[in-house]
Amino acid sequence: MNRQPDMITALYCRLSRDDELQGDSNSIVNQKEILRRYAEENHFPNPRFFVDDGYSGTNFDRPAYQEMMELVEDGVVEAIIVKDHSRLGRNRLVIGQLLEEILEEHNVRYIAVTDNIDSLKGLDDMVAVRDLFNEWYARDTSKKIRAVWRAKSSAGKRLCNNPPYGYRKDPEDKENWLVDEEAAKVVREIFSLCIAGLGPLQIAKRLRKEQVLNPTAYREAHGLTVGNPTPADPYHWDNKAVAAILERMEYLGHTVNFKGTKKSYKSKKRIKNPPEKWQVIPDTHPAIIEQAQWDRVQELRKNKRRPTKTGKHNMFSGLVECADCGAKLYYCTTNYFEERQDHFVCSNYKSNTGTCSAHFIRAVVLEKLVLEHLQRTIQYVREYESEFVQSMGEKSAADRRKEISTKRRGLSQAQRRMEELDRLFQRLYEDNVSGKISDERFTKLSGGYEAEQKELQEKVAILQAELTGQEEQAMNLDRFLSIVKKYTEIEKLTPTILNEFVEKIIVHAPDKSTGKRVQQVEISYNCIGVIELPDTNETDSKTA
């Protein structure tokens, strides 16, 4: 080769975490010594090491590898030498292109010492075979690692080493998480602000105004491991970070495994698993947030509220539903409205051109009604707790029995249809084999049956899961009672109080049959649903 004197010999070393399990034979020190001695004995000029320690062979976004390939592109590399062929990588398509195109184009010699591969002597078919085996090894290793993860998770161990914001590792036991009170105080404030009616963006602005360090800056300030780049503004909170905190089940004291996965061992991109694929291990560390508070926040997050064009918002937005069509009631206001003029109408009304009637109700009337009903409820529960618990227990059991009966019927119908589809498919197959129907007709009909059967299978799975949950679930009145006991007296309705107590408000269409406008409003409370108080005065649940 006619090369310039400054040409280098690239001695490439790679060790993944999986290779470490095999002992010293594949260690970086061992690789370096083999390559150094080989380059020296064979008189290769200007040897230079490129080392990637802790990188998988399926990942080609390795810093030392990328640096070496940039020098190849610049034409200053005479040869690349590795200990064995698998050190270069474990993806047969990438390695094949590298050897047959890139290195060939730049006239770079390639040597794998222990595999007796030397491109100067020619690359035979066994190199491609080795590439295939190297790839299979990576796939097999990936399967083994996943099996280890599943076993570890099944044993009740967490797969995440770094605790979320609000926790810290126990100095005496790295597997144990302790509450970091300074950060936990911020987490509690974030949940409280959400219950008070603020969205993630509003909460983020509030934290920045209060000069609260964001999670990355906080970890850095306390000498903890930081995965993200250091923020330019340590007090800048991203609304996505706030939303992520509001959705983390770890704050209930639970370990949550398998929240994400990769499509294959070749892909480095993580995708989110749906919650039904998560593995939740309860009570593995101290809780920061109570279950009732967390549940309420999740309900509020489902009904995201956006300010109107005027910038005004109402604490009932997202909570009020139409009794007839089930749609949300839309908050109506303008800059010219007085407070008494703000009102709610069904979102399917659309100025009498939609599919539902207006279900009009003024915001001030709604506030007065809910406050009065809440005051009466708290008073009654405090004075007659045992009677309340008994009546709600009976009501809950009756409601569950009715709902379970309906779902069982739906489940039975779906299962019968699936059995019928199996018979139809069998008959269709026999007709196709006997020549009664064409292949084209068979493909069309069988495709339709398979699609319907897939939908039914999904429906059956959902119904079975819901039935299992409902049949095992007991009405948790304790949560509601604990919320009631927090308040001695409520004189004014606030967003926090409203969201702590009320799940939704169902507004019926007004009834004018008596010559007067009478409108029924049902208040569904968190944990227990609609309460019918044994009081002769019905006006608190109706407004004229």
N, C-alpha and C positions, 0 to 999 in steps of 0.2 A: 504494500500500500504506500502510495506517495502522499505522506501527510506532513503538515506543518509541525515544527518542533513543539508548539504549545498545545497540541492535541492531548486530550486526557483519556484515561481509562476509568470508566465509571464502575466502581465496586458497590453493587446494590445489595443492601440487607433489609429484610422485613421480618417482623415478628408480630403475630396477632396474639390476643389474649388466650385464644384456644391453643396456640402452639406452645404457650408457656406451660401448659399442663403436661407436655411431653418431656419436660426436664431440660437439662443443660444442652442437649444435642442440637437444639435449634435456637439457642440463645444468641443474642446479638454479638456477645463476646466471641462465641464459638464461630459464628459466620465471618466475623471480621478477621479472625486469625487464619481461617482457611483461605479467604480471598487474598489477604495480604501475602501469605506464603506462595499462593499460586501465581499472583502477578509478579512477585519477585523472582521466582524460579523460571518463569517463562519470559522475563524481560519486557513486560508491558510498561510503556512510558507513563509518567505523571499519574500514578494511581490516586484516585480521590473517592472517599466513601460517601455514599448517600444512604441514610438510615431512616426507616419508618418503623418506629417501635410502637406496637399496640394498634396496628391497622390490619383489617381483614383483607384477604386476598381478593375478595369480590368487589372491594372498593378501590377504584383507581383515582380517586380524588385525594391522594396522599401527598403531603407537602414535598418530601424528598423525591418521590417518583416524578411529580410534576416539574420540579426543578431540573431533574436529570433530562426529562423529555424536552424541556425548553432548550437545553444545551445541545441535544440531538438536532433539533430544528435549526439551531444556529450553526450546525456543522462543525462543532469543536470536540465531538466525542468519537474516539477511534473504536472503542469496544465497550460492551456492557458485560460484566461478569457477575454471576450469582452463584450461591452455594448449590442450590438445586432449583429446578425449573419452576416449582410451585411458589418460590420466593417472589418471582416476577408478578404472579397473579393467578387467580383461579376462575377465570372466565374465558372459556375456549374461543369465543367469538372475538373478544378484544385482543387476546394474546395472538390469535391467528393473524389478525390484521396487522398487529404490531410487527411480528416477525416477517410476514410475507410482503408487506407493503412499506411501512414506515422505516424500519431499520434497513431494509433493502434499498429503498430510495436514497437514504442518506449514507449508504455504504458503511454501516456500523456492524462490526462483528459481534456476535452474541455467543456467550459461553455459559453453560450450566455445568459446574465442575463435577459434582457427584453423579449427575445423570448422563455424563459423557456426551453432552450436546455441544457442537461447535458449528456455527453457520458457515465457517470457512470450508469445512469438509462437506457441507450440504445438510439440509434438514430432511430427514426421511419421514415416512408415514408414522413412525413410532412417536414422533413429537406430538402429532395431532392426537394420538391415543393417550399420551401422557396428559395433554390438556383436558381431555374428556374425563380421565380419572381424577385429575386435580379438581375439576368442577364437581364431580360426584362427591368427592371428599368434603367440599364446602357445603354441599346440600345435606350430606349425612350429618355433618357437625351441627348445622343449623337445626336439624330435627332433634338431635340430642340435647341441644341447649334449650329448645322449646319444651322438651320433655322434663328437663330439670326445673324450668320455670313453673310448669304445671304442678310438678310434685312439691315444689317449695310453696306454691300458693295453696295447694290442697292441705298442706301441713299448717296453714294459718300464718305463713310468713309473708311479709310485704316484699314486692319486687323493686320498689323505688327506694334508693338509698338516701336521697336528699329530702328532708322534711319540708313541707310547704311553709310559706310565710305564716308565722304565728306559732311555729314549733321549733324546737332545737333538739339535737341529739343529746342523749344522756351521756355524760363524760365517762361513767362507769360501765355503760352498756350501749354500744353504738347502734344496736338493733332497736333500742327503746327511744321513744319520742317524749319529750317533756314540753309543757306549755311555756312559750317565751312570752311572759306577761306584757312586755312593752309592745311587741307586735300584735299579740292577741287582743289588746285593748283596741287597736285600730281595726282588726277584723270584726270585733263586736260592734264598733261604731258603723262600719260599712253595712252590716246587716240591719242595724237600727235605722239608719238613714233610708235604706230600701223600704222598710216597713213604714217609714214616715212618708213614703210616696216619691222619693227621689230615684231617678234612673241612674245607670252606671256613669253616664257623662256628667250629670249633675253632681254625683258623689265624687268623681275624679276632680272636678273643679273645686269642690269644698275642701278636699284633702290638700290640694295644692295651695289654696288660700290659707289653710291652717299650717302650712310649711311642714307637712308630714313627709318624711323620707319614703320614696317608693321602694318596693321590695328589693330591687337590685341594689340601690344605693344603701339600703339598710343592711343587707348582708355584707356589702363591702366595708361599711363603717364598723361592723362587728367582727371583721376578719374571717368571714365565712366564704365558702366556695361560691363564686359568681359565674353562672353559665352564660349570661348575656353581656353584651358590651357595656362598659361603664357609661351611664347616661350623662349627657351634657348638663341637664338640669335635674339634680337629685330629688327635686320636689314635684317633678312632672309625673302625674299619674295618667296612664292610658285607660280609657273606658273599657277596653277589652280585658285588661288586667283586673279591673274591678269586677267585671262580669264573671271572670274565671273564679275569683274568690267566692262570689255568691253561689256558684254552682258546685263547689268542692265538698263532697261528702266526708272528706277526711276531718272536717271541722266538727263532725258529730262524734268523733272518736273511732271511726271505722277505717280499716285499710281497704283500698280499692285497687284491685289488680286488673290487668288486661284492658285498660282504657284505650289503648292504641295498639296497632299491629303494623306489620309490613306485608305487602302482597306476596313477596318472595324473598329468599335469602340474597338475591342479587340487587334488590331495590333497597335504597336507604331512606326513601320517603315514608314517613309514618302516616297512617290514616287512622281516623277515630273509629273506635268500635261503638256500636249502639249500646245504650245502657243495659239492655237485656243480655249482652255478652260479657258484661263486667262481672268480676267475682268480688263480692263485698264480704269482708270478714269483720263482724261487729266487735266493738269494745276492745280495741287493741291498744288504745292510748287515751289520755284524758280528753274529754270533749271541750271545745271552746264555745260552741253554739248549741242551744237546746233544740230537741227534735221539733217541737211545735213552732219555734221561730224559723227553723230551716224550712219546714214544710210550707209555712206561710210565704216565705220569700220565693219559693219555687212557683207557687200559685200566682204570685204577683208578676214573676218574670214571664209567665205564659201570656199574661194580659198586659203587654207592654203599652204604656201610655205615652202619647206624644202631645206636646203642647199645641194649642190651636195657633192659627196664623197671627192672632193678637198677642200671643205669648202667655195668655192666661191658661191656667189648668185648674181642674176641679178634683177634689180627693175621691169623688165617686166614679171618675172615669175608669173604665175597664171592669167595674164591679157590677154595673147595672145591665140586666138582660131582659129581653122581651119574653113574656110568658107564652106568646103564640108561635113565634118563629125561632126563638132561641138566639137571635142575633143580639149583639151588643147595642145598647142605647148610646147614641152619639151626643156629645156635649156641644151645645149651641150657644155661642156668645159673640158679641162684637165689642169694639171699643166704645160704642155708644149705649150699650145696655147698662141699665142699673143692675145691682146685684139681684134684685127680685125678678129680673127678666131672664136671667140665665136659665136654661132648661135642657132637658134630655128628650130625644125622640128616637124611635127605632131606626137603625141604620138601613133597614130594608123599606123604609117609608118613601124616601126620595120625593118629597113634595107631592105626595098622592099619586106618583107614577110608578111606585115600586110594588112589591108583592105583599106588603103588610101595612097596617094602619099606624098612626103616629105614636100611640102610647105616650102622649105628651105628659111630662111631669116636671114641675119647676124644681130647681136645685135647692132652694131654700126650704121648700116643703119636704123634700126628700131628707134634708139634714135634720129638720125638726122631728120628722117621723122616726128616723133611725135613732136619734138621741133619746127620745122618749121611750121607745121600745127597749133600748139597751138599758136605760135606767131602771125600768120595771123588771127586766130580766135579772139584772144584778141583785136588785132588792129581793126578788122572789127566791133566787138561788141561795142567797145568804140566810134567809129566814126559813126556807123549807128545803134544805139540801137533800135530805134522805128521800122525800117525796119526789123531788126533781130527778134524782138519779134513778129511782124505780120507774118513773113514767118514761124517761128517755130510753132506758134499757128495753122496756117493752116495745116502744115505738121502733127502735133500731132493729130489734129482732124481726118484727113484722115487715118492715121495709126490706130487710135483707132476704127474708123468705120469698117475698114477691119478686124481687130482682133476680134471685138465684133460679126461681122457677122459670122465668122468662128466658134466661140464658141457657138453662138446660134444654128447653124446647128447641132453641136455635141450634145448640150443639147436636142434638139428636137428628134434626133435619139435615144438617150439613153432613153428618156421618152417613146417613142413609143415601144421600145423593152421591157421595164418594163411592159407596158400594155399588150403586147403580151405574156409575161411570166405568167402574172396573168391568162390569158385565158387558156394557156397551162396547168398550174397547176390545174385549176378548172376541165378541161377535164380529166386530168390524175387521179384526185381524183375520179371522177365519174366512170371512167373505172375500177378503183381498187375496188370500192364499188360493181359494177355490176359483178365483177369477170372476166373482160376482160383481165386484167393484174394481175400478182401475187404481193404479198406484197413485195417480194425481188426486183422485177423490179420497183415497185412503189418507194421504198426507194432509189434505185440507181438514177432513173430519177429525182425524186423530189429534191434529194440532189444536183444534178447538177444545176437544175433550181434555187434553193435557193442561191447557191454560186454565180451564175452569177448575180442574182438580187441584192445580197449584194454589189458586185463590182460596178454595175450600180448605186446603191443608193449613194455610196461613190463618184463616178464620177460626178453624178448630183449635189451633195452638193458642190463639189469643183468648178465645172463650174458656178453654181449659185453665189457662193461667189466671184469668179473672175469677173463675169459680173457685179455684184453689185458694186464692187470696181472700175472697169474701167468706168462704166457709171457715177459714181459720181465723179470720179477723174478729175481734171483739171491739165493741164501741168504746173508745178511750175517752171516757168522761173526765178522767183525771186531768188531762191537758186543759180542757175548757175550765174546769174548776180552779186550776192553778192560775189561769189568766184572770178569772173573776176576783180571786183573792188578792191580786196585785193592786186593785183599785177599791178604795173605801167609798169614794163618791165621784161621779163624773158630772161635771157641770157644763163642759164644753166638748164638743166632738172634734177631735184632731185626726189627721191622717194616720198617726201611729195607733191610736185607740181603735179607729175604724178598721185598719188592716189586721190588727191583732184579733179582733172579735169576728169580723164579718167576712164570709167567703164570697157571697154574691147576693144581689138584691134583684128579685124578679118582679117586674112591673106588668100588671095586666092592663088590658084596654079599659077605658072608662065605661061605666054602665049608666045610661041616662033614662032607663025604662021607667023610673019613678018620678021623672021630672027634675031630678037633682043629679048632679055629676058625682058619682061614687067610683072610686078607683081602688082596687085591691093591690097591696104591695106585700110580698113575702120576703122576709129577711132570713137568709140561710147563714147560720153561724159556723165558724171553723170547728171541725171535729164532730159536730152533732147535728148539723143541718137546721131545718126550720123548727122553731120552738112555738108550741101552742100553749100559752100561759093560761092557767085556770082562773081567768079573770072575766067578769061579766062585761067589762068595758071593752068593746071591740074596736073603738075608734082609733086606737093606737096602731092598728095594722091596716087602717084604711084612711084615705084622704079624699075630701070632697073638693 
